[in-house]
Amino acid sequence: MALRDAIRHARVLVVGDVMLDRYWFGDVSRISPEAPVPVVHVTRNEDRIGGAGNVARNAAALGAQVTLLSVAGRDEAGQALRALLAAETFTVNLHEDPAYSTITK
């Protein structure tokens, strides 16, 4: 019980590369003749917060008071990432840099 109380009272600053984890779901019916890779018919996709953002989510889920400090680009992935982060319960300080491409995995 003491550990849970300590975590709830912890103030955590997460500084690092935040990224957009993008998952594609679908069916594979064949292998490409040009390269040995599967050809996927994507039926849905899902975006999630990755990198340092995932660390911040995990610490917040444990009850810590979390602040995330990072950089994202002014691109589609950055917009998607900002929308996901806006729904989180922790404090987010995300600098927008138009010269930077948001990391997408």
Rosetta blueprint (number, residue, H / E / L):
1 M L
2 A H
3 L H
4 R H
5 D H
6 A H
7 I H
8 R H
9 H H
10 A L
11 R E
12 V E
13 L E
14 V E
15 V E
16 G L
17 D L
18 V E
19 M E
20 L E
21 D E
22 R E
23 Y E
24 W E
25 F E
26 G E
27 D E
28 V E
29 S E
30 R E
31 I E
32 S L
33 P L
34 E L
35 A L
36 P L
37 V L
38 P E
39 V E
40 V E
41 H E
42 V E
43 T E
44 R E
45 N E
46 E E
47 D E
48 R E
49 I E
50 G E
51 G E
52 A H
53 G H
54 N H
55 V H
56 A H
57 R H
58 N H
59 A H
60 A H
61 A H
62 L L
63 G L
64 A L
65 Q E
66 V E
67 T E
68 L E
69 L E
70 S E
71 V E
72 A E
73 G E
74 R L
75 D L
76 E H
77 A H
78 G H
79 Q H
80 A H
81 L H
82 R H
83 A H
84 L H
85 L H
86 A H
87 A L
88 E L
89 T L
90 F L
91 T E
92 V E
93 N E
94 L E
95 H E
96 E E
97 D E
98 P L
99 A L
100 Y L
101 S L
102 T L
103 I E
104 T E
105 K L
